[in-house]
C-alpha cells in the first residue's frame, strides 16, 4: 500500500480550530493513535474516516483528497 500524504488533513484539523488531541478525543481514539495514523504507520478505518469527515465538515466528494492522497 502506498504511503499517504495527510498534510491537507492536518491543515483541516487546524483550520477547524482543533488540536490533534481534541480531534482524536472527539472521534474516539487516543492522540497517539491519531498521530501514528497521520504519520502513515497505520491506516484509517472506515468508521474513523466517517467520524473525522463529519467532525471536520469534509464533503463526501473530498474524502479522497484528505485521506487517500499518495505521497509523491
C-alpha positions in Angstrom: 0.0 0.0 0.0 1.5 3.4 -0.9 2.2 5.9 1.8 -0.4 8.6 2.1 0.1 12.4 2.4 -2.0 13.7 5.2 -0.8 17.3 5.1 -4.3 18.6 4.0 -6.0 16.6 6.8 -3.6 18.1 9.4 -4.3 21.6 7.9 -8.1 20.9 8.1 -7.9 20.0 11.7 -6.1 23.3 12.4 -8.5 25.2 10.2 -11.4 23.9 12.3 -9.7 25.3 15.4 -8.8 21.9 16.9 -5.6 20.3 18.1 -4.9 16.7 17.1 -5.5 15.7 20.7 -9.0 17.3 20.6 -9.8 15.7 17.2 -8.7 12.3 18.4 -10.8 12.5 21.6 -13.9 13.5 19.5 -13.6 10.6 17.2 -12.9 8.1 20.0 -9.2 7.3 19.6 -6.1 8.3 21.5 -3.9 11.2 20.5 -1.0 8.7 19.9 -3.2 6.6 17.6 -4.1 9.6 15.5 -0.5 10.8 15.4 0.6 7.3 14.2 -2.1 7.3 11.5 -1.2 10.7 10.3 2.5 9.6 10.2 1.4 6.7 8.0 2.2 3.9 10.4 -1.4 2.7 10.4 -4.3 3.2 8.1 -7.5 5.0 9.0 -10.5 2.6 9.4 -13.7 3.5 7.5 -15.5 4.4 10.7 -12.7 6.8 11.6 -12.8 8.4 8.2 -16.6 8.8 8.5 -16.3 10.4 12.0 -13.5 12.8 11.0 -15.3 13.8 7.8 -18.4 14.7 9.8 -16.4 16.4 12.5 -14.3 18.5 10.1 -17.1 19.1 7.6 -15.4 17.2 4.8 -17.8 16.6 1.9 -18.0 13.0 0.7 -16.6 14.1 -2.7 -13.5 15.5 -0.9 -12.7 12.4 1.2 -10.1 11.1 -1.3 -8.3 14.4 -1.3 -7.8 14.3 2.5 -7.4 10.5 3.2 -6.1 8.9 0.0 -3.6 11.3 -1.4 -0.4 9.3 -2.1 3.0 10.8 -1.2 4.9 11.9 -4.3 
